[in-house]
Each structure stands twice: as C-alpha cells, then as structure tokens.
Amino acid sequence: MKQKVIMLMLLLQLLFLNSLSLKHSLAKPNANITIMGLVYCDMCSNNSFSKHSYFIPGVEVRIICRFNAASSRTREMLTFSANRTTNKLGLYKLDITSLEGVTCAEEAEKGSLMASCQASLIGSSSDSCNVPGYKTTTDQVVFKSERSNLCVYGFTSLNFKPLKKNLDLCGK
C-alpha cells in the first residue's frame, strides 16, 4: 500500500511540473508520453515496501510499449523499447515527445491509448540486494491531461531482495 501511495505522489508531482512547462495551443498536438516507475530493495523479502526498504539507484530497467496510432489514412501500431537506469531516488523515466498519430486525450475518450506496456528488471547495482522480487510489471496508473495532451504512465514498483533475510532486522 505504501508503494502505491509513493508512486501516486511522484506521478502527481510529475504531472503538475510537466503541465506547467508545456505550451498550450488550440490545435491538439501530438501526444507527449512519460513512462516511469520505482525500484526498491525489499530488505524483509515480503514483496512490500517497509520501514527497512530503500530505493536503489543505478538499476537497469527495460521498457517496452506498443501504442495504437491513427492517421487520416491508416492505423498503425508503434513500438518503443528502451533501457533506463534509476536515478538516486530509484526512479526510472522514459519521455516520448511528440508521438505522431497518437493523441492522448482523443484516444482516452475512445477507450485505449496503449495496447500494451511493460517494465522489466535487467540488473541490480547493489551487491547486497540483487535477487529479483517483482521483476516484471504491466500494472500501471495512467494520468491524462487533455489540455496539454500529456499522458503519464506510472508502473507499480519493481524490487530486489537480499540473498538472505536479516532476521534481527525483520523478525521471523
């Protein structure tokens, strides 16, 4: 539950900051899409963020997304694949700006902007916390801004665990 609250707060901050920086125009621009998520060390190996958990910088994450795009003459499936590294706060982020043929607000009204998207752990930067816990996710929270044609996709958190559970720290 705590990881969902943390992710929701980060997404709201990003949405607010991006909406301030984007220029608004009368014509709907192409979609600006941000995909983001967090990676943490699950010290107690219970697949939840606890008071002993911490976010891991330097983790490599692979992001693969497929978007439906439409022009006046054709329908296409656009596929993106990228590796990202978490920052010092354990956050990875992929910005896709001006995605031609995809209009976030219009697609949201029709039902589905995104056909599929996933994030997967590639490797940990931590020697003490390097056993994959949640290593792949497709679960996400979506925020859309019709005014700026911004879509923010936030994944549920991925995590690593230590090789052995610290019983003094976490109990049995």
Buried (B, 14 or more C-beta within 10 A) or exposed (E): EEBBEBBEEBBEEBBEEBBEEBEEEEEBBBBBBBBBBBBBBBBBBEEBBBEEBBBBBBBBBBBBBBBBBBEEEEEEEBEBEBEBEBEEEBBBBBEBEEBEBBBBBBBBEEEEBBEEBBBBBEEBBBEEBBBBBBBEBEEBEBBBBEEBBBBBBBBBBBBBBBEEBEEEEBEE
